[in-house]
Amino acid sequence: MRAFFIHMALLMLSLQTFAAEEHSRQVEVGFEPETILIGHPSVLTLQVEVPVGGVLVWPDASEIESHDIEIIRFGQVDTIARTENTLIAKQVHTVTAWKEAFIPLPPLSFKHILENDTVFLESTARLLQVKGVDVDLEQDIKDIKPLFRIPYSWRDFLPYVLALMILAAMVYFVVNYLKKKKKPEKQVELWDKPEVPAHIAALSSLEMLNRKELWQQGHIKQYYSELTMILRKYISKRFHIQAIEMSTTEIMNILPSSLTEDSTIALVRDILLTADLVKFAKFRPEDQEHVRTMEDAMDFIKTTIPQERNVE
């Protein structure tokens, strides 16, 4: 009888041991790699095999982080295999540690609830070895990892762009202010001075044109343009005719009413017609013609100087 009870006790102990071994085989926990440098990452894998159905409760993250191990990236639960009767689920965390030591990870508790039956599963303890960084005291201090550049974005340059725009605006307003402040007074041309007679302004302008030596330098069109403009200004001021805006034909139609001598009118007509041919027909007179045109212009002005009246 005593032998029977002993055999029954041994059988029950064997069944409990088998159940415990079966449960332990359902949970796998491990580090990869199991040895790291301080601050370097390691992958912590939690894998559970349970019957299909029910609810699987995973260990809380605090159970891991309460042992000098920090989770730097949490993983989601993923089903990696499924059969008709079993389910294999997996969760992967990225962890690290910040002290040089052998850091143990105690058994983690899992719970599987199926209908009215609750099974508690427990992993085996694991060990994470954390090594320090070898330091050569004879070398200069340097970072564990090299520095890397963060890519620039437009927000990084925005303050500099705004500052540059403000500076450019300030320079613009200062320069404009100084220009307005130092802007020289516009000189009144000789023609605009009412106290200067028309013939004085005209003869003075012709002398200045002569000193430019335009036709000698090949600027024939410019020479005749400036010469006829002087004559038009003289006619406008002397005879009160808007000759500057008139064509040659219009001037010759209205000028005889102010002049009586045909020879004087002929001088003006020849000068204006020659200038029109040069400006619009690309006519190129001889050098003597340039000199003669200047002399004719001076003769016309001198012969039309108003006579002074003697006041008794």
Order of alpha helices (4+ residues) and beta strands (2+ residues): alpha-beta-beta-beta-beta-alpha-beta-beta-beta-beta-beta-beta-beta-alpha-alpha-alpha-alpha-alpha-alpha
